[in-house]
Every structure is written in C-alpha cells, then in structure tokens.
Amino acid sequence: MTFVKRSGTQPLLIVAAACVIGVLVAEPASLRVLHDSKPGESVTFNRDIAPIIFHSCSTCHRPGEAAPFSLLTYTDVKQHARQIADVTRSRAMPPWLPEPQELKFADELRLRDAEIDLIARWVEQGAVEGNPQDLPPQPKFVEGWRLGKPDLILTATKPFTLPPQGTDSYWNFIFPVPIQETKWVKAVEIRPGDKRYVHHANILVDREEASRRQEKEPGAGFGGMEIRIESQVFDPDSHLLFWKPGTVPYVEPEGMELRLDKGTDLVLNTHLQPSGKPEVIQPSIGLYFSSHPATKLPMLLQLENDVKLDIPAGEKNFLVTDDFVLPVDVDLMAIYPHAHYLGKDIQAFATLTGGKKETLIHIPQWNLNWQAVYRYAEPVRLPKGTTVSFRYTYDNSDQNPLNPNRPPVRVRGGNRSSDEMCHLWLQMLPVNFDVAKGDPRMALQEALARHNVEKNQGDFEAHYNLGSMLQTRDDLDGAIREYQEAMSLRPEDATANNALGAALVARGNAARATEFLRKAIQLRNDYFDAHYNLAFALAGQDDFAGAAKEFQLALGIRPDDAGAEANLGVALAQLGRFKEAKAHLQRALEIDPEQPVAKENLEALKRETAEH
Ligand code: HEC
C-alpha cells in the first residue's frame, strides 16, 4: 500500500517583524481656502485662522483625542495663541515629519508657509476674533467607529494596567479572530484605548499562533517593543496596519484586501506613555469585510541593516545605509521608516536604471513619537533594476533631546527600546508579471534574502529565509545548505532544526533528518510540525511503530489535523493494524472529506482487507 505524504512538510518563513501594517493618515482633506488678506489688513480668527485650525488641528485637539487641549473655538485658540504661533513656526505642529518632495503623500498634514505667516500675524495683531459671519462651521467628527459598525469587533481579553511612572511601555495584545472561513478585510479600525496614553499601535498578523507562546497566561498579552512572528509557508505580510493619533481608518483599494484565515491571531503592538497614575488599557479592533477576495499581491519588503548599528557614545552623525536592487517591476504604495530614539536624518530614495534619483522620503528630524506610515498619493512605479536605498543617520550625543541616556552610552542594534534599529518597510505591488513564471513576491523575497546573506553572513534569518525560498522551488540542496548555515549560527533554534530535518526528509535522507527533528522536539515539546516531520523520517526508515507514535503526539497538539489522522492510519496499516487504521482514516475524512491521503488509502485498505 502507498504511503502518501501530505504535500510538503513546510518550512517556516521568519519575518523579522517590527511594527506594521496599515496606513494612517489624518482626516480627509477638506478644501482650504486661504484668504489672501493683504499686508496691513487685519487678520481675524473667524475669517483667516479658523479654517486652518479646523482643517489641520481639531482632529486631535478635541475631547477624547490625543492632544492635551481642544482647539475648536475662538476662546480655545486665543488661550494658546502665542504657543500656536511658536509650534507652527517650528513645524512641531501639526505633527508631520517628511520634507516636501516631488512624490506626494496622500493626506499630507503640513501647513503652507503662507498659513504659518498668517497665524504669526494674527497673534502679533492681538488675536482678534472678527466678524461672526465669517466663521466657517465647526468640523463634524464621527463619534465611535469611524467607518460605521464593523463586521467583527475584537476586544482584548484582559486589560493591561499601565504603571503610573517610569519610561514608555510597550505591550502586545493578542486577538484570536473567531472566523470559520477565510475572510477578506477591506478596512481595519484600531481603537487603542485612551488616546492620551497610547502613543501608537500597529497590528501584526500571526497565522501560526507563534505569539501565544510568549504569554504567561492565555489572553494576558506580553511586553516588548518589537516582536517577531514566524509564519508557515510563503505568506508574506502585505499590509501596514498602523494607528497613531489622528489616524482615520483606511479602506483598501479594490483587489488589495487583506486575507484572514481561520485560526489567525492579530497582535496589537502598542507604545504606551505613563500618566502619573495607573491606567487601564483595553484596546479593540474593528474589522470590515469585503464580499470578494483580493486579486492583487501586495507585499511588505523590509530593508534593514541593524548589524551595522554600533554607535559610540557621543557620536553625532552615525550613518547606516543599504541598497537593494529590485528583481521585478513594482508599484510602491506606502513607506514606513523606523528607527528608535537616536534616529536623526532618515532618507530613502530610488535610483532608476537610467541614473535618475527620486526621493521616496526625507525626514530631517526623526521623532519616534511621531512615526507613521506614509502612503503615496499615486502609486510610484519602480521598474526592475531600480535600486532602493536608505541612508539613516543617528545622533548619540547629549545634544539629541530624545537620547534616553544621560550621559550617552554605546548603543547597538536590537529589539529593545534601549537598542537602535534601522528598518525601512515598503508596501509594494508587483506589476507586469507573468504568473506562469511564479509568484513575483517569491522573487522579491528570495532576492532580499540573498541580499541580506551577502551583506551579513551572520544573519540567521536571512539564511533561514533563503533556505525556505529555495525549498519552495524544490532546490533541496540549496535549502539544506542555507539551513545548515542558519543552524551553525543558532544550533538551539527549534525552527531551524525542524526545517533542516524536513528538507532532509524531502531529499530522501530520513536517517540524518531524525537527529535534527528529535532536537527540535527536545527544544520545543509541543512542536506539531517537528513531530509530524519526525514521523515521516521514521516511516522513511520503515519504523512504522515510531511513526505512529509521533503522529499520535502531533494529534495531541492539534487534534483536528486531518493530515496527521490520515498518516497515522497509514502507519497503522503498515503495522497490520487494519481495524485501527480504518478508524483513523475515517476520522480524517470526517475532519476533511477531501483529505487525499485518507481517501486513497481507505480505498486501498478496503481492497486489501477484501482480498484477505
Ligand atoms: C495628529 C494629532 C495632532 C494634530 C493634527 C495637531 N496636534 Fe497639537 N498636539 C498633539 C499632541 C498629542 C500634543 C501633546 C504633546 C505631544 O505629544 O507632543 C499636542 C500638543 C500641542 C501643543 C502644545 C505643545 C507643547 O509644547 O506643549 C500645541 C500648542 C499644539 N499642539 C498646537 C497644534 C496646532 C496649532 C495644530 C494645527 C496647526 C496641531 N497642534 C495639530 C496632537 C496633534
């Protein structure tokens, strides 16, 4: 009888996570008419200033939002007039970090010079109210869910109590998504809790329940600024789901919906600031579903060069760069630069094959507190061969007001808030590709993994990801080589042991695989894949009793896995235990009536038992 493997003991792709998904941005721009008041003519609140404030400030400066006071009436604004003139002149408000550039961002929140001058003149002239008839209506804001009632609302199981004092906190809330079938999400609204204490938040999609392992008790969440999610099979992140004060939920363009499968967790990574008293934070997420599946294949490409971050204390201008050549044509949809507190000048640009250079973003004065995802007003076409580069400089001197260390200390790359980071996330949509030649995102991912391996032989994740890319396109020798490199860097990594074992099984080297798979299980006993793969390795050496035992252990971890049931049935049949075998094959078909291994082997079993 045949022993049919489930298609592929799958490798894992490690996405060096950090923040992300989404696309923020301020309230939809309403038309701003700047009254061309002549020099000498007096500037009034009602006619000249109110339109600017309503458009650019009131979104956040109103009750229930992040800003410390309201800017909705003449009295509100007059009270803070001088301060408003200062913060607009320095461009501290409204918060918008990028310099103006040729490639426009959607919903740019930046005052024009003329507006700043007008505010300054108004204050100089004594902050006059003016004619009530000139006052435009106050902006209307939607209370509650901005896009109306979501199709599904998820609320954190347990609130997190933010300690009254201390430095910023980072807390991750896990939201299991109770759906029974795949859904397509066209918008996500994040309601992070009291906006005065939640500085920003972003969602990561966890398809493997990998984050739950970090919780001390189910539903409690866990701390940490940057998190890392391992995802099985090639399923790269695709969307930037990001919230900061003033964010209006973004509805994805037709065809760009986010896929959400049964069993997925959403992990909300929040940046919290203590208030002086304990604050209870219990965020919710609203999901809006689309009736049709996505047709496009967006992907988040993450450039980084954290290994180069080793910034001496006092260093004012520490430069880190990276240059990556695109292997396919893409449309760049959004960009999200990320550094911690020492980041200063943040730049990214594209150099086209003809030599033309386009600034993708330039932030001359980085501020982690106002980090954001920037979406382009129009997709930016970047043809194959374009070099995407970043140049980040870091200021580790005591002249950097955001430097958390006084006096400064040496700082290296890492995930803690006391470490530094240089990441650039790019939401890209491959275009002009030929599906017959494979998934274009795969080409992007493989090129990136190769780039990272070349840049840094000591990059575990790059070796690992390159291995899984090679394995996906059946280059098993290449995959084994890369997994071995990864393993030499982290011999105690359960994921890498499992992947190497799985690749060796696929290569027909079951005996060698056994060692790594046993090691993976020793490192993580509840590792479903490792038990499953070990079962195959043992079966490959005709140890069907051992295989049956491992399938049983795998089923102890995931009782409803049709593949494990089916293969357990097959292993038992090999041992001549036909009755039990039949029961397991039938159970597999109860779970999944189309389970191919069960279908095929149940037929074979019937024939076999009929003959005897
Ligand atoms: C995206 C949300 C947002 C927008 C838009 C915004 N503010 Fe603010 N503003 C804040 C927050 C939050 C604070 C609290 C201080 C901080 O976190 O930096 C603040 C603080 C301020 C302060 C106090 C600064 C200080 O040093 O204490 C002033 C003045 C101010 N804003 C004016 C404005 C004006 C004027 C505009 C429009 C031109 C504006 N803000 C637009 C969020 C916003």
Residues whose N, C-alpha, C, O or C-beta is under 5 A from the ligand:
A	BS01	HEC	S56 C57 C60 A66 A67 P68 Q83 I84 V87 M93 P94 P95 P245 G246
